[in-house]
Amino acid sequence: MIEIKTNLRKWGNSFGVIVPQKDLESTNIKEGDEVIILVRTCKDNVLKEMFGTHKFSKSTKQLMKEMDKELYND
């Protein structure tokens, strides 16, 4: 398995990526082989993008106190 960072490029009505030859030299992958590509964005706040934001009705300090009380009987 190799991991590379590359840019998505538009080809006609589709998009594609280019895998540099030097990154393939350590594998037996060649032109025409079927491959699986896992795609993720390189944005800074991926969790926020995936799950959105949530407004809590209680402060973090209050939530932590409640968790301590429930977990440790403090």
PyMOL commands that set and color helices and strands:
alter all, ss='L'
color gray80, all
select helices_A, chain A and resi 21-24+46-51+60-72
alter helices_A, ss='H'
color red, helices_A
select strands_A, chain A and resi 9-11+14-16
alter strands_A, ss='S'
color yellow, strands_A
deselect
rebuild
show_as cartoon
